Amino acid sequence: MVGREHSKSQVLIPRDFQQHRIKVGQESGKLMYFLFWIRLFFFLYKQKADVFCAIDLDSILPVYAASKLKGIKRVYDAHELFTEMQEVVTRKREKRMWDWIERFSVPRFPVGYTIGDCYAEVFYQKYGVNYEVVRNATILRPLPEVAKPEPYILYQGAVNVGRCFEYLIPAMAQVPVPLIICGAGNFFEQAQQLVRLHGLEEKVIFKGYVPPDQLLEYTRKASIGITLFEALGPSNRLSMANRFFDYMHNAIPQLCMDYPEYRKVNEQFEIAHLIQEPDINQIATALRQMLNNKEYLQRLSDNCLAAREVYCWQEEEKKLLKVYQQLFQEREK
């Protein structure tokens, strides 16, 4: 697994696979991408491999070039509709660049997978590629009983543009329990400013990047999880966030957007309270209703226990393995 080293990157946790970080120096902007692509290309070109997998559009060009020159297979793992992310669609020059990269690259990656049916349909309609749906579902593990402290609401994940912090944070003034935010990102400083602006320093607690084991403890003890996105671009509206499954697997009810992928799961297993629009009053009202209705919260929590048996990595990994098995079988023909 290869990634980019940030100035604030924590020490890598040892895993059962090799990990490598590429030092770029530049933290953001077009120069950062250019340097990362060049260094990633040369790193990949030196590797002995059967297949290269590009994760999202920001790694696709060097993977394509290295695989083409080495004459090996390539696969695209699309976590996002990258060109339709809010931070892209709101910046015309950047969107033109990423649109070109997608038009050039994706048709040259006939084999791939993505995180939901909605994304898969978009890729098929735009480029005629049939990508498998492999959800980023959590590994199914025994769920221990955990003594819960005073109730709190949890957001885990990237603190990025489009994650509704400009609505969620002010809404906390109307909610009787604190919000813990585990994560950082391109909206982190603005989120902290919002907390200071609304005088919520005692109500909204930032933990920054949290190691996985520690994050699990925060998740298990939470009363409600937050999965909110602003749909200025189709990527958010058609998304399927990792945290959705993490809350599910820890039997944590969640406040979630009424978007297609979440609605489909919720119609099968009612595990979340869905809202139509992300605004301050609607978020505050929904959170208060959930906290005040213990029977409702318990029902959502109980439903998570059934949902996690279906939406788990043990089921999703079968589809992932099938993609690579078919890829290698085609090579042998």
N, C-alpha and C positions, 0 to 999 in steps of 0.2 A: 504494500500500500504506500503510495507516494503522495505527498502533500506539500503545501507551502509553509515555511516557518514564519510566524509573525513575531514582532518585537516582544509581545506579551505571551507567547506560547509557553505553556507549562511543559514540564518534563514528560516525555512519552511514557506511558505505562507499558511494561513488557506484555507482549501478546504471543499467541501461538503462531504468528506469521511475521515476516520481516516488515519493518517500517522505515521509511526514509523521508526526511524533510529537506526541501530545497530552499536554500537561503537566497533571498532576492534583494534585500536591502530596502527597496522602495516599498512603502506600505500600501499605497493606493494609486489609482489613476492608470492611464494608458501605458505609461512607462513600466509600471509594476507588471501589468499583463505581458508586455513585450518581453521583459527580462525573464519572467516566469516561463513563458512559452519556449524561449530559446534554451533555457537551462533544462527544462523538462524534456525537450526534444533530444538533447545530447545525452541526458541520463538514460532515456528509454532506448536510444540507438545502441547503447553499450550493453543492454541487457539481453540475456538469452531468455526467450519467452515463446510460448505457443500462441498467446493471444494478448492483446492490449485492450484494456477497458477504459474508456473515457467517462468520467463522472461529471455530468453537466457540461454546458456549452463552453465554460471557461477553461476546459482542458482538452477540448476536442481537436483543435488544430494540430498541436504537437503529436497527439496520439495518431491522428490520421497520417501525418507526414512520416513518422517513425515506422508505423506499420506498413505503409506503402513502400518505403525504401528497403525495409527488411523482408518484405514479402510474406508477412504473417497476418493472421486474422485480426479483426478489430470488432469491438462491441461498444454500444452506447448505452450508458445507464443514466436515464433522464429523470432526475429528481424534481425538475421544474419545467414549466414552459418558460424558458429563460428569457426569451424576447418579450414576454408578456408580464414579467415581474414589474411591480410598481416602480422600483428604483430605475428601471429601464424605460418603461413606457412614458414616464414623465420627463425624460431627457432625450430630445429629438436626435441629437448627433450620436449619442451612445446607442440609441435604438437602431439607427440606420446601420451602424457597425455590426451589432449583434445579429440583426436581420440578415445581413450579407453572410456572416459566418454560418448561420443556421442553414440558409439556402444552399450554400456551398457544401457543407459538411454532412448534414443529416442524410441526404440521399446516398451518400457514400458509406453510410453505416446501415446496411439493410438488416442487420441483426442487432436487437436491443431489447430493453425492457424499461418500464416506467412504473409509477406508483399507484395508478388508478385507471379505471376504464375511461374516464373523461379525457385524461391526457393521451391515452393510447388512441382514442378516436381523433383527436386533433392531429397527431402525427400522421395518422393514416390519411386523413382528408388533405393535409398540406403536402405530404411527400410520398404517399403510397407505401409507407413502411408498416409492417405488421409487428408492433412491439408487444411482447408479453407483459402482462400485469403482474408485478412482484411487489407486493406492499411491504413497507418498512415496518412490519409488525414485530412486536416484542417477543422474545423467547418465552415460552410458557414454562414457568417455574412454580413450585409450591408457594402459596401465599401465606406467610406467617402471620399470626395475630400480633398486632402492634398496638401498644397503649398510646392513644392519641392525646396530646396536650391540649391547651386551649385552641379553639378552632382558628384556622387561617386559610387563606386562598393562595394558590400557587400558580405562578407562570414559570414554565421551564422552556428554554430554547433561546434562539437568537433575539436580541433586543434590536430589531430592525425596523426600518420604515415599512408601513403597511400592516403592522401587528397590533394596531389600535391602542397604543399606549396614550395617545392624545385624548382618548375617550375613557379608557379604563382607569387611568390615574385620577382624573378629577372625580370620576364616579365613586372612588373609594371614600370620599368625604361623606357619602350617604350610606356607607356600609359599615356595620358595627364590628368587623373583625379586620385584622391586618392582611396585607398582600405581600408575599415574598416573591421576589423576582430572581430566578437563578439563570444567569446567562449574560451575555454582552453582545454588542453589535453596533451597526452604524447609526442607531438612534439612542444609544446608551446615554450620552451626555444630555441630549434633549429631554430624555425621560427623567433624568435627575433634576434638570431645570424645572420641569413640570411639577415635580414633587415639592421643590422649594417654593415655586410660585403659589401653590395651593396650600402651603403650610402643612404638608402631610408627612413630614420627616419621621414621625412616630408611627405612621400608619402604613407606609410603603417602604419595604426594606430590600435593598439591593445586595445580592450575594456575589455578583460577578460570575465568572466561570467557576463551576463546581465540579470536582471529580465525580465520576459515575457512581461510585459507592455512596458518597455523601448525598448526591442528588437523589438516589433511590430512597434514602431515609427521609428527605424532605417530602418526596412524593407520597410515600406510604402514610405519613402522618397528616397530610393535607385533608381539608374538608371538601374543597372544590378545586378543580383544575380549570385553567383558562386556555381555550383554543379559539382565538379571534383573529380574523383577517379582514382588511379593508379591500374590497374588490375593485380597485381602480384598473387592474389588469386581470385578464382571464386566468393567469397563473394562480392567483390567490383563490379566486372563486371556484376553481376546479381542483383545488389542492387536496392532499391527504397527509396531514402533518404527523410526524413521528410521535409528538407528545400526545396525540389523540389515543394512540395505542398504549403508551406508557401509563396514562391515567387509567385506561380500561383495565390493564393487567394488574394494577394495584387497587382495583375496585373503588376508584375515586370518581364520583360524579363530576361532570364538567359543564361549563358554560361554553357553548360552541355556536358557530355561525350556521345558519340554515342554508348551506351550500350542498350541491348534488351528492358528493361522495359521503359527507357526514350524514346527510338526510337518509341515504340508502341504508347505511349501517344502523341508524337510529330507528328506522322503520322495522328492521329485523330484531334489534335488541335495543330497547329504550335505555340508553346509558347517559344521555346528555340532555340538557335544557337548551333548545335551539332558539336563537333570536334572528330576526329578519335583517335588521340594520345595526351597525355598530355606532350607537350614540350614547352620550353620558347617561341620560335618564333611563333608557332601555336596559343598559348594562346594570345600573344601580338597582333598578326595580327587580330584574331577574335574580340578581345575587341575593337580595333581601328575601325574595320569595323562596328561594332554595334553602337558605339558612333557617327560615322560620317554619319550614315544613319538613320535620324530621322523617315522617313516613315516606314522603316523596324522595328525599335524599337516600333513604335506606333502600327503596325500590330500585333506584338507579344503580346503587352500589351492588345490590344482589344481581341485577341484570348483567353487570360487568363480568360476573363469574361465569355466566353462560357464554357471553360474547368472546371472552378471551380464549375459550376452547376452540373457537372457529377461526378467529383472527389472531394467529400466532405464527412465529417464525418456523415452527416445525412443519406447518402447512405451506408457507410461502417458499421455503427453501427447495421444496420439491420442484416448483416451477422454475426457480433459478438454475438448479442443476440440469433440468431438461433443456434449457436454452443452450448450455455449454455442451451437453451430450450430443445434441443435434448438430451443433456447429462442428464438432470434431468428427462426427459420422460423415458429414458432407465432405470434409477435407479428405477422408479416407477413400471416398468413391472415385 
